[in-house]
Amino acid sequence: MTPASRKTGPSARALRPIDLVGSGALAAAPLALLVAMVANYAVDVPHWDQWTFAERVARFESGDFGIAGLWERHNEHRLPVPIAIFLVLAHFTRWDVRYEIAANLIVAVAAFLLLARQIVRTAERERAPELRWCIPLGSLVWFSLFQSENWVWGWQLQIFLATFFALGALLLLTRDSLAWGGIVWAILAAVAATYSFASAVALWPAGAAVLAVRAFPSRAARTRALLAWIAAGAAAVLPYVAGHEQVPNHPSPSEFFADPARTLAFVAKFLGAPVAGWRPVMALALGLAGISAAAAAAAIPLWRAERAPAALLPYAAIALYVVASAVITAVGRVGFGSDQALSSRYATLSAPFWVALSVLLVLLAASSPAGAAARARLVWFALGTVAGLAIVGAEWGSEFLRVQRIERMAARRELLRPENQARLKFIFPRPPEVRQRAEELRRLGLSVFRKSSGNRGGN
């Protein structure tokens, strides 16, 4: 009897629709809280990188924007996918950035539904209904207010898009039956992820690793799939890096190799940030523990022949991709110090790691009757700790949202009724540039200067 078809634990049974009612309701709670918080704290004013982007918006609205404008580099990134979305939204809303924030939520929900759907499939296949509790735990981490910077900054749509496309590509590559159609769709998703955010370049080696270990009808089929993936990756990445120049005021990539301990700390903190990003030492410890736990939870059931590889592969692939993303991010940011990895913007990239880890741990706990009770208690204690830390992080994020709203409202009022230019530093480090670009926006009737916006300084 194969591991995939064997009853794997003393209480193994089929997942019933009624099982999803409670877990689904719990999973909806963090999202409902997030939507309420974003609706309350979002402010209709461009922030930080959006003031650099304002020049492109003005060109687009003036009819002086060519297709090459989508290809323009932003720091280390090429962002044609999110830039196209931003420009369309700016045109139809007169650049009300709250629509970009709404797009963040929509894409985040779509990405979470991909994860939840995969968890339900695994629970049905492995006769492990206890996996349903990974859905609300995943919601708690994925919709955590610790990612507050991303939730109220429309510019960060690029990160949500990259994560959504990356998850889609990995889940396609790890399907039980992978035909050429699935490979093509996975390649397209990987290209979209690559051109949404730079760290998604990690998807190409992660995807190659998946294709190298997953089952294929024949060795020739595996070779063809790998060659197609590698060729597509080269075609996507080489134009991406062509003409790359060092970004002013950013550390050199050589910093990645200058201090291996610092680089390892960056990667570990990057992974630990979604559940303990407000405490550097705790994030470091949890990141290191998470890597070890993921490796063990994927390897032990395979070594004992208690799980079929196909059951574990989607979650191992997600964990591998997030670790690779952490490494790619470290190449460009570790020169700022390892604590740069704790920036809340990166938590969106690493949150799927904890969802995948929770599934791997629950599958490990339910793998065999021997020691199952003790294993289960340990696993649920660990997952409960993660949930508790995520809730504490939400408290930190809610305070961040409150402060950000106060600062952005002050800057918005300054744009409409100039009194103290220093307030503009809340939304961009160089106020004179904000003044210059704001005049162009005023001329075009965009952003806070559009007619529907009013001039009372509200949100």
VMD Tcl script that draws the C-alpha trace (Angstrom):
set ca {
  {0.00 0.00 0.00}
  {1.46 3.40 -0.94}
  {2.07 6.13 1.62}
  {-0.46 8.36 -0.10}
  {-3.29 5.86 0.24}
  {-2.50 4.51 3.70}
  {-4.46 5.66 6.73}
  {-1.77 7.78 8.36}
  {-2.95 8.35 11.89}
  {-5.28 7.00 14.54}
  {-8.00 9.54 13.73}
  {-7.50 9.84 9.97}
  {-10.76 10.37 8.13}
  {-12.09 12.20 5.13}
  {-12.54 15.96 5.22}
  {-16.22 16.87 5.36}
  {-17.75 20.16 4.15}
  {-18.94 20.88 7.69}
  {-15.30 20.75 8.84}
  {-14.57 23.92 6.88}
  {-17.33 26.01 8.44}
  {-15.54 26.79 11.70}
  {-12.10 27.15 10.17}
  {-13.50 29.32 7.39}
  {-15.22 31.62 9.85}
  {-12.03 31.97 11.88}
  {-10.03 32.65 8.72}
  {-12.42 35.47 7.78}
  {-11.88 37.33 11.07}
  {-8.32 38.66 10.42}
  {-9.38 39.78 6.95}
  {-12.45 41.58 8.30}
  {-10.30 43.38 10.89}
  {-7.76 44.30 8.21}
  {-10.38 45.74 5.88}
  {-11.85 47.82 8.71}
  {-8.41 49.13 9.70}
  {-7.41 49.99 6.14}
  {-10.72 51.76 5.51}
  {-10.11 53.83 8.63}
  {-6.43 54.64 8.18}
  {-5.85 54.88 4.40}
  {-5.14 58.44 3.25}
  {-5.56 59.77 -0.27}
  {-2.08 61.19 -0.77}
  {0.93 59.81 -2.72}
  {3.67 58.47 -0.47}
  {7.43 58.07 -0.93}
  {8.17 56.22 -4.21}
  {4.86 57.44 -5.59}
  {6.32 60.95 -5.80}
  {9.01 59.61 -8.10}
  {6.31 57.81 -10.04}
  {4.27 61.04 -10.27}
  {6.39 62.11 -13.22}
  {5.28 59.02 -15.17}
  {1.65 59.60 -14.24}
  {1.90 63.17 -15.52}
  {3.47 62.01 -18.79}
  {0.79 59.36 -19.22}
  {-2.02 61.86 -18.65}
  {-0.37 64.37 -20.97}
  {-0.16 61.80 -23.79}
  {3.63 61.78 -23.67}
  {4.13 58.23 -22.40}
  {5.46 55.49 -24.65}
  {5.52 51.75 -24.07}
  {9.20 52.07 -23.16}
  {8.08 53.89 -20.02}
  {6.86 50.58 -18.63}
  {10.38 49.21 -18.90}
  {12.09 52.02 -16.98}
  {14.02 50.71 -14.01}
  {12.97 51.62 -10.47}
  {15.90 51.03 -8.12}
  {16.83 47.37 -8.80}
  {13.40 46.52 -10.18}
  {11.73 46.42 -13.55}
  {8.00 46.75 -12.89}
  {6.01 46.74 -16.14}
  {3.16 44.67 -14.66}
  {2.35 46.86 -11.63}
  {3.23 50.07 -13.50}
  {0.64 49.28 -16.17}
  {-1.97 48.69 -13.45}
  {-1.00 51.89 -11.64}
  {-1.33 53.97 -14.78}
  {-4.74 52.55 -15.66}
  {-6.00 53.13 -12.12}
  {-4.53 56.64 -12.08}
  {-6.26 57.50 -15.35}
  {-9.73 56.32 -14.36}
  {-9.61 57.61 -10.75}
  {-7.63 60.82 -11.37}
  {-4.94 59.12 -9.29}
  {-6.81 58.37 -6.10}
  {-4.24 56.11 -4.46}
  {-6.92 54.49 -2.30}
  {-7.87 52.42 -5.35}
  {-4.32 51.06 -5.42}
  {-4.70 50.17 -1.74}
  {-7.96 48.38 -2.57}
  {-6.09 46.49 -5.30}
  {-3.57 45.37 -2.66}
  {-6.38 43.80 -0.65}
  {-7.94 42.12 -3.69}
  {-4.66 40.54 -4.80}
  {-3.85 39.53 -1.21}
  {-7.21 37.76 -0.90}
  {-6.62 36.01 -4.24}
  {-3.19 34.80 -3.08}
  {-4.62 33.52 0.19}
  {-7.38 31.66 -1.63}
  {-4.69 29.86 -3.65}
  {-3.08 28.71 -0.41}
  {-6.39 27.76 1.23}
  {-7.50 25.78 -1.82}
  {-4.23 23.84 -1.81}
  {-4.58 23.08 1.91}
  {-8.11 21.75 1.40}
  {-6.87 19.55 -1.46}
  {-4.11 18.15 0.71}
  {-6.51 17.54 3.61}
  {-8.82 15.58 1.30}
  {-6.03 13.62 -0.31}
  {-4.21 12.75 2.92}
  {-7.37 12.19 4.97}
  {-6.10 14.78 7.43}
  {-9.04 17.02 8.41}
  {-6.91 18.65 11.10}
  {-5.17 20.53 8.28}
  {-8.22 22.78 8.08}
  {-6.92 24.68 11.12}
  {-3.91 25.75 9.08}
  {-6.27 27.98 7.10}
  {-7.18 30.36 9.96}
  {-3.59 30.25 11.20}
  {-2.43 31.17 7.70}
  {-5.00 33.97 7.58}
  {-3.70 35.35 10.87}
  {-0.18 35.54 9.46}
  {-1.04 36.50 5.88}
  {-3.47 39.30 6.81}
  {-1.42 40.43 9.80}
  {-1.33 44.14 10.56}
  {2.42 43.79 10.98}
  {2.50 44.28 7.21}
  {0.90 47.68 7.86}
  {3.25 49.54 5.51}
  {2.00 47.48 2.59}
  {-1.68 47.63 3.52}
  {-1.92 51.44 3.33}
  {0.58 52.10 0.55}
  {-0.72 51.41 -2.93}
  {2.79 51.30 -4.37}
  {3.29 47.96 -2.65}
  {0.87 46.28 -5.03}
  {4.04 45.08 -6.75}
  {4.85 42.84 -3.76}
  {1.36 41.35 -3.59}
  {1.37 40.71 -7.34}
  {4.78 39.03 -7.21}
  {3.65 36.78 -4.36}
  {0.36 35.91 -6.06}
  {2.02 34.97 -9.34}
  {4.80 33.07 -7.58}
  {2.34 30.99 -5.58}
  {0.34 30.30 -8.72}
  {3.43 29.14 -10.59}
  {4.61 26.86 -7.78}
  {1.20 25.28 -7.26}
  {0.95 24.60 -10.98}
  {4.39 22.97 -11.03}
  {3.54 20.74 -8.07}
  {0.23 19.43 -9.37}
  {-0.11 15.65 -9.51}
  {-0.47 15.70 -13.28}
  {1.68 18.27 -15.04}
  {1.01 18.58 -18.76}
  {2.60 21.09 -21.12}
  {-0.30 23.43 -20.65}
  {0.46 23.62 -16.94}
  {4.14 24.26 -17.62}
  {3.32 27.10 -20.01}
  {0.94 28.73 -17.53}
  {3.55 28.36 -14.78}
  {6.15 30.04 -17.00}
  {3.79 32.92 -17.75}
  {3.05 33.34 -14.05}
  {6.78 33.29 -13.25}
  {7.46 35.97 -15.87}
  {4.67 38.12 -14.41}
  {6.13 37.66 -10.92}
  {9.64 38.53 -12.13}
  {8.36 41.75 -13.69}
  {6.40 42.68 -10.59}
  {9.20 42.64 -8.00}
  {12.90 41.81 -8.21}
  {13.01 39.14 -5.49}
  {10.69 36.97 -7.60}
  {13.76 36.12 -9.69}
  {14.16 33.45 -7.00}
  {11.21 31.65 -8.55}
  {13.31 30.37 -11.44}
  {15.82 28.31 -9.42}
  {13.07 27.23 -7.02}
  {10.93 26.07 -9.93}
  {13.86 24.22 -11.47}
  {14.37 22.39 -8.17}
  {10.70 21.38 -8.16}
  {10.89 20.02 -11.70}
  {14.08 18.15 -10.85}
  {12.48 16.20 -7.99}
  {8.82 15.82 -8.91}
  {7.46 12.73 -10.65}
  {7.31 12.60 -14.46}
  {6.19 9.82 -16.80}
  {9.75 9.47 -18.06}
  {13.22 10.90 -17.74}
  {12.85 12.49 -21.17}
  {9.69 14.30 -20.04}
  {11.54 15.67 -17.02}
  {14.44 16.83 -19.17}
  {12.14 18.61 -21.63}
  {10.28 20.37 -18.84}
  {13.50 21.45 -17.15}
  {15.00 22.75 -20.38}
  {11.86 24.73 -21.17}
  {11.82 26.24 -17.66}
  {15.52 27.12 -17.69}
  {15.29 28.66 -21.18}
  {12.27 30.73 -20.16}
  {14.05 31.83 -17.00}
  {17.11 32.94 -18.91}
  {14.94 34.82 -21.41}
  {13.15 36.58 -18.55}
  {16.11 37.36 -16.30}
  {18.78 38.41 -18.79}
  {16.84 41.44 -20.13}
  {15.93 42.24 -16.54}
  {19.54 42.67 -15.46}
  {20.80 44.12 -18.75}
  {22.20 47.60 -18.27}
  {22.05 47.36 -14.50}
  {23.84 50.16 -12.68}
  {24.51 50.64 -9.00}
  {21.63 52.54 -7.42}
  {22.83 55.71 -5.65}
  {22.75 55.49 -1.84}
  {22.14 51.73 -2.00}
  {24.74 49.19 -0.81}
  {26.81 47.22 -3.27}
  {25.79 43.60 -3.90}
  {29.32 42.66 -2.82}
  {28.17 43.33 0.75}
  {26.39 39.98 0.54}
  {29.75 38.21 0.74}
  {31.53 40.68 3.01}
  {30.10 39.32 6.27}
  {28.54 35.82 6.03}
  {27.20 35.98 9.61}
  {25.39 39.22 8.86}
  {23.96 37.75 5.66}
  {22.72 34.65 7.49}
  {21.15 36.89 10.13}
  {19.42 38.90 7.40}
  {17.92 35.77 5.84}
  {16.79 34.42 9.20}
  {15.22 37.74 10.25}
  {13.54 38.03 6.86}
  {11.85 34.68 7.54}
  {11.02 35.45 11.15}
  {9.65 38.94 10.54}
  {5.97 38.02 9.93}
  {5.65 36.55 13.42}
  {8.25 38.48 15.44}
  {9.45 41.40 13.34}
  {9.21 43.86 16.22}
  {11.93 41.96 18.15}
  {15.14 41.40 16.14}
  {16.54 38.62 18.35}
  {13.25 36.75 18.39}
  {12.86 37.11 14.62}
  {16.39 35.76 14.16}
  {15.72 32.77 16.41}
  {12.37 31.97 14.84}
  {13.78 32.31 11.35}
  {16.54 29.80 12.08}
  {14.09 27.50 13.85}
  {11.65 27.78 10.96}
  {14.23 26.71 8.38}
  {15.22 23.72 10.50}
  {11.60 22.75 11.19}
  {10.61 23.00 7.53}
  {13.52 20.81 6.45}
  {12.74 18.21 9.13}
  {8.98 18.23 8.55}
  {9.50 17.62 4.84}
  {12.27 15.03 5.19}
  {11.11 12.84 8.08}
  {7.82 11.60 6.55}
  {9.65 10.84 3.30}
  {12.43 8.98 5.08}
  {9.88 6.91 6.99}
  {7.76 6.42 3.86}
  {4.77 7.87 5.75}
  {3.80 10.43 3.13}
  {3.91 10.48 -0.63}
  {6.31 13.15 -1.96}
  {3.45 14.75 -3.92}
  {1.66 15.60 -0.66}
  {4.62 17.53 0.72}
  {6.04 19.06 -2.45}
  {3.77 22.16 -2.75}
  {4.66 23.31 0.75}
  {8.34 22.44 0.48}
  {8.40 24.39 -2.80}
  {6.81 27.45 -1.19}
  {9.25 27.32 1.72}
  {12.20 26.95 -0.66}
  {11.01 29.89 -2.76}
  {10.66 32.17 0.27}
  {14.14 31.25 1.49}
  {15.51 31.95 -2.00}
  {13.65 35.30 -2.01}
  {15.29 36.15 1.29}
  {18.70 35.44 -0.24}
  {17.94 37.57 -3.33}
  {16.74 40.42 -1.12}
  {19.89 40.15 0.98}
  {22.01 40.68 -2.13}
  {20.59 44.17 -2.52}
  {19.83 45.15 1.07}
  {22.14 43.40 3.57}
  {24.53 46.37 3.31}
  {21.95 48.37 5.28}
  {22.35 45.90 8.15}
  {20.56 42.68 9.04}
  {17.70 44.55 10.74}
  {16.67 45.90 7.33}
  {15.09 42.46 6.84}
  {12.56 43.35 9.57}
  {10.94 46.05 7.44}
  {7.22 45.32 7.41}
  {7.15 45.53 3.60}
  {9.08 42.25 3.39}
  {6.66 40.38 5.65}
  {4.33 39.89 2.68}
  {7.09 38.02 0.88}
  {7.89 35.74 3.81}
  {4.40 35.13 5.24}
  {3.73 32.14 2.91}
  {6.69 30.38 4.53}
  {4.76 30.11 7.80}
  {1.62 28.88 6.08}
  {3.63 26.16 4.33}
  {5.48 25.28 7.53}
  {2.22 24.89 9.47}
  {0.95 22.36 6.91}
  {4.22 20.42 6.94}
  {4.19 20.26 10.73}
  {0.58 19.09 10.95}
  {1.24 16.42 8.33}
  {4.27 15.31 10.35}
  {2.23 15.13 13.56}
  {-0.39 12.96 11.87}
  {2.03 10.76 9.96}
  {1.98 7.60 12.07}
  {0.35 6.24 15.26}
  {3.69 5.84 17.03}
  {4.20 8.90 19.24}
  {1.39 10.71 17.44}
  {-0.12 12.22 20.59}
  {3.16 13.67 21.85}
  {4.07 14.90 18.37}
  {0.67 16.52 17.97}
  {0.93 18.34 21.30}
  {4.34 19.71 20.36}
  {3.17 20.82 16.92}
  {0.02 22.52 18.16}
  {1.99 24.26 20.89}
  {4.39 25.59 18.26}
  {1.58 26.72 15.98}
  {-0.24 28.31 18.90}
  {2.94 30.24 19.73}
  {3.16 31.47 16.14}
  {-0.49 32.57 16.29}
  {0.10 34.42 19.56}
  {3.14 36.21 18.18}
  {1.20 37.19 15.05}
  {-1.47 38.78 17.24}
  {1.18 40.77 19.14}
  {2.60 41.89 15.81}
  {-0.86 43.10 14.82}
  {-0.86 45.39 17.85}
  {2.46 46.85 16.71}
  {1.06 47.32 13.21}
  {-2.09 49.07 14.39}
  {0.03 51.70 16.16}
  {2.07 52.15 12.99}
  {-1.16 52.72 11.03}
  {-2.35 55.32 13.52}
  {0.90 57.29 13.33}
  {1.07 57.02 9.55}
  {-2.43 58.43 9.18}
  {-1.60 61.44 11.34}
  {1.56 62.16 9.38}
  {0.03 61.68 5.93}
  {-3.00 63.81 6.80}
  {-0.66 66.61 7.89}
  {1.26 66.33 4.62}
  {-1.97 66.28 2.61}
  {-3.16 69.48 4.25}
  {0.22 71.04 3.53}
  {-0.13 70.23 -0.17}
  {-3.52 71.93 -0.30}
  {-2.73 74.90 1.98}
  {1.03 75.49 2.29}
  {2.12 76.57 5.75}
  {5.08 74.45 6.85}
  {7.03 72.64 4.14}
  {8.70 70.38 6.70}
  {5.44 68.42 6.93}
  {6.06 67.13 3.43}
  {8.94 65.04 4.80}
  {6.27 62.68 6.10}
  {5.61 61.62 2.50}
  {8.97 62.20 0.75}
  {12.46 63.05 2.02}
  {12.93 66.04 -0.33}
  {10.04 68.54 0.05}
  {11.11 70.83 -2.84}
  {10.66 67.92 -5.26}
  {7.22 67.28 -3.83}
  {6.30 70.93 -4.41}
  {7.50 70.75 -8.00}
  {5.61 67.56 -8.82}
  {2.55 68.71 -6.92}
  {2.27 71.72 -9.22}
  {2.19 69.39 -12.22}
  {-0.49 67.28 -10.54}
  {-2.47 70.44 -9.78}
  {-2.26 71.49 -13.42}
  {-3.58 68.09 -14.53}
  {-6.21 67.84 -11.79}
  {-4.74 64.65 -10.34}
  {-4.47 63.17 -6.85}
  {-5.43 65.56 -4.05}
  {-6.04 68.26 -6.66}
  {-8.77 66.48 -8.62}
  {-12.21 68.03 -8.36}
  {-13.77 65.11 -6.50}
  {-11.03 65.26 -3.88}
  {-12.11 68.61 -2.46}
  {-9.70 70.95 -0.76}
  {-10.57 70.47 2.89}
  {-7.66 68.13 3.68}
  {-9.83 65.09 4.35}
  {-8.95 61.58 3.35}
}
mol new
graphics top color blue
foreach p $ca { graphics top sphere $p radius 0.5 }
foreach p [lrange $ca 0 end-1] q [lrange $ca 1 end] { graphics top cylinder $p $q radius 0.2 }
display resetview
